Amino acid sequence: MDLQLTGRVALVTGASKGIGLAVVRTLLDEGARVAAVSRKSGADLDALAGPDLLHVPADLTDPGAPAEAVRRTVETFGRLDVLVNNAGGPPPGAALPRFGFGTPTDDDWRAMFEFNLFALVRTVRAAIPHLLDAGAASIVNVSSGNARRPGPMNFDYNAAKAAVTNLTKGLSEEYGPQGIRVNTVSPGPVRTPWWTDEGGAADILAAATGSDRDAILGGGAAEMMNLATGRLVDPQEVADAVALLVSPRSASTTGADLAVDGGYLKEI
């Protein structure tokens, strides 16, 4: 299916690995021109180098960085049609999961909201004028199933993602009549470096449950979270959902929250 993205310009945050890297690769394959925003590049992102890819090194928790990333995108490609706010998860120096409400400090809460919510707000704010000029534009914010399924861990992360989902609904109401569709994709646990890196979620859960990282990644985490598929989500599966939502073929989809979570959310 032709997603009708040829020649469109997309800005993707958190683009050097995991879901963001898969989104960049998918949009390039669909003919889009992509500005990939991340603190630093990596071998996998470098391998995609070409005239249709711009890497913008930026720390989005710097209040001026989102506007600069948007500026460089428009300066290089002349327009902006698509914004994918993927950057999020544990802030630099933090590791999740964290257990219990009393574990995160005020500084932890501030860092979590700065990275997962405020950076996104600033990026949207900077992008809106250019998306309005483009017409038939699209924003996809990567939220989380945890936004709608709270539990006794990751209180700060879950609350930040709930705010992202709420914000997206409001944006869709304001800007839908002006030609900008705004949706969320809410992944479940995705097999990304967040999980697989040394000291990441797999190691933390293994230590907490007396298991080992291979068992957690091989099905233990999926069993703990009661995933219907019995496995962690693949980043490409999330990227495919993002690509469909930003496509003009989804012209009547706005204010939606698309779960790509292996059956994590059970609610109707």
C-alpha positions in Angstrom: 0.0 0.0 0.0 1.3 3.4 -1.0 1.2 5.6 2.1 1.5 8.7 0.0 4.5 10.1 2.0 6.8 10.7 -0.9 8.4 14.1 -0.7 6.9 14.9 2.7 9.1 16.2 5.5 9.1 14.6 8.9 10.8 15.4 12.2 11.4 12.4 14.5 12.7 12.8 18.0 14.5 10.1 19.9 15.7 8.9 16.5 19.0 7.1 17.1 17.7 3.8 18.4 14.6 1.7 19.3 11.3 2.9 18.1 12.6 6.2 16.8 15.2 4.6 14.6 12.5 2.2 13.2 10.3 5.2 12.5 13.1 7.0 10.6 13.9 4.0 8.6 10.3 3.3 7.7 9.5 6.9 6.7 12.6 7.0 4.5 11.5 3.8 2.9 8.2 5.4 2.2 9.9 8.3 0.3 9.8 10.9 3.1 12.6 13.3 4.0 13.4 13.0 7.6 15.1 15.1 10.3 16.3 12.7 13.0 16.7 14.3 16.3 18.8 12.7 19.1 21.6 13.6 21.5 24.0 11.7 19.3 23.9 9.5 16.3 24.8 5.9 16.1 26.0 3.3 13.7 22.4 2.2 12.8 21.3 5.8 12.1 24.5 6.6 10.3 23.9 3.6 8.0 20.7 5.4 6.7 22.7 8.5 5.7 21.7 10.2 2.4 20.2 13.3 0.9 16.8 12.6 2.5 18.1 12.3 6.1 19.3 15.1 8.4 20.6 14.3 11.8 20.0 17.1 14.3 22.1 16.6 17.5 20.1 18.0 20.4 19.3 17.5 24.0 15.5 18.2 24.0 15.5 18.9 27.8 17.3 22.1 26.9 14.4 24.6 26.5 15.8 26.1 23.3 16.6 22.8 21.6 13.1 21.9 20.2 12.8 25.2 18.4 16.3 24.9 17.0 15.6 21.3 15.8 12.5 22.6 14.0 14.4 25.5 12.5 17.1 23.3 11.1 14.5 20.9 9.6 12.7 23.7 7.8 16.0 25.4 6.8 17.3 22.1 5.2 14.1 20.7 3.6 12.0 23.9 3.2 8.9 22.7 5.0 7.5 20.4 7.7 4.6 18.1 7.3 5.0 15.5 10.0 6.1 15.5 13.6 6.7 12.3 15.5 7.4 13.0 19.2 9.1 9.7 20.2 11.7 10.9 22.7 10.9 9.7 26.1 11.3 7.0 28.7 13.9 7.1 31.5 15.7 10.5 31.5 19.5 10.4 31.1 21.0 8.8 34.2 17.7 7.1 35.3 16.7 3.5 35.1 13.2 2.0 35.1 11.3 0.3 36.5 11.2 2.0 39.9 9.0 0.4 42.5 6.8 2.3 44.9 5.4 5.8 45.1 8.0 6.9 47.6 11.0 6.0 45.5 11.2 8.9 43.0 12.3 12.1 44.5 11.1 15.6 43.5 14.2 15.8 41.2 13.2 12.5 39.6 9.7 13.8 39.0 11.0 17.0 37.5 13.4 15.2 35.2 10.7 12.7 34.1 8.2 15.4 33.2 10.9 17.6 31.6 11.9 14.8 29.2 8.6 13.1 28.6 6.2 16.1 28.6 7.8 19.5 28.5 10.2 18.7 25.7 7.3 17.4 23.7 5.2 20.6 24.4 8.0 22.8 23.3 8.5 20.8 20.1 4.9 20.9 19.2 4.8 24.7 19.9 7.7 25.2 17.6 6.3 23.0 14.9 2.7 24.2 14.8 3.3 27.3 12.6 5.1 25.2 9.9 2.5 22.4 10.1 -0.3 24.9 9.6 1.5 26.2 6.5 1.9 22.7 5.1 -1.8 21.8 5.2 -2.9 18.1 5.7 -0.2 17.8 8.4 0.1 15.2 11.2 1.5 14.9 14.7 2.0 11.5 16.4 3.0 11.5 20.0 4.4 8.2 21.4 2.7 7.7 24.7 2.4 4.4 26.6 -0.1 1.8 27.7 0.9 2.8 31.2 -0.9 6.1 30.6 -4.1 4.2 31.0 -3.0 1.3 33.2 -1.5 2.7 36.4 0.2 0.4 38.9 2.5 0.5 41.9 5.7 1.3 39.9 6.9 4.1 37.6 4.5 6.6 39.1 6.3 9.5 37.6 6.6 8.0 34.1 3.0 6.8 34.0 1.8 10.3 35.1 3.9 12.0 32.4 2.6 9.7 29.7 -1.0 10.2 30.9 -0.4 13.9 30.4 0.9 13.3 26.9 -2.3 11.3 26.0 -4.5 14.0 27.4 -2.6 16.8 25.7 -2.9 15.0 22.4 -6.7 14.8 22.7 -6.8 18.6 23.3 -4.5 19.4 20.4 -6.6 17.2 18.0 -9.6 19.3 19.0 -8.0 22.7 18.4 -6.0 21.9 15.3 -8.0 19.3 13.5 -10.2 22.0 11.9 -7.0 23.8 10.8 -5.5 20.8 9.0 -3.3 19.1 11.6 -4.3 15.7 12.7 -2.9 14.7 16.2 -2.8 11.1 17.5 -1.0 8.9 20.0 0.5 5.5 19.6 0.7 3.7 23.0 3.2 0.9 23.0 3.4 -1.8 25.6 6.8 -3.1 26.6 9.0 -2.9 23.5 12.3 -4.7 23.0 14.5 -1.6 22.9 17.8 -0.7 24.6 15.6 0.5 27.5 15.1 -3.2 28.1 18.2 -4.8 26.7 21.0 -2.5 27.8 23.1 -3.6 30.8 21.4 -2.3 33.9 18.1 -1.8 32.0 14.6 -3.0 32.7 15.5 -6.7 32.0 18.3 -6.7 34.6 16.2 -4.7 37.1 13.2 -7.1 36.9 15.5 -10.1 37.0 17.0 -8.9 40.2 13.6 -8.1 41.7 12.2 -11.5 40.8 15.2 -13.8 41.3 15.3 -14.6 37.6 17.9 -13.7 34.9 17.8 -11.3 32.0 17.5 -14.0 29.3 14.4 -15.4 31.0 12.9 -12.0 31.4 13.5 -11.1 27.7 12.5 -14.5 26.5 9.0 -14.4 28.0 9.2 -13.6 31.6 8.3 -10.0 31.2 5.5 -10.8 28.9 4.1 -13.3 31.4 4.4 -10.8 34.2 2.5 -8.2 32.2 0.0 -10.7 30.9 0.7 -10.0 27.2 -1.6 -12.0 25.0 1.2 -12.4 22.4 3.6 -13.8 24.9 6.5 -11.6 23.8 7.8 -8.0 23.9 6.7 -5.8 21.0 9.1 -5.3 18.1 10.0 -1.6 17.4 9.1 -2.1 13.8 5.6 -2.9 14.8 5.3 0.5 16.5 6.9 2.2 13.5 4.4 0.7 11.1 1.6 2.1 13.2 3.2 5.5 13.3 3.7 5.5 9.5 0.1 4.7 8.9 -1.1 7.4 11.2 1.0 10.1 9.6 -0.1 9.0 6.2 -2.8 10.9 4.2 -4.5 7.6 4.1 -5.5 8.2 7.7 -7.0 11.5 6.8 -10.1 10.9 9.1 -8.1 9.7 12.1 -7.4 12.3 14.7 -7.6 12.3 18.5 -7.1 8.5 18.4 -4.9 6.4 20.7 -3.6 3.3 18.9 -2.3 0.6 21.2 0.6 -1.5 19.9 1.1 -3.5 23.1 0.8 -7.2 22.6 -2.6 -7.2 24.4 -1.3 -5.3 27.5 -4.4 -3.1 27.8 -7.5 -5.2 28.5 -10.0 -2.5 29.1 -12.8 -1.9 26.6 
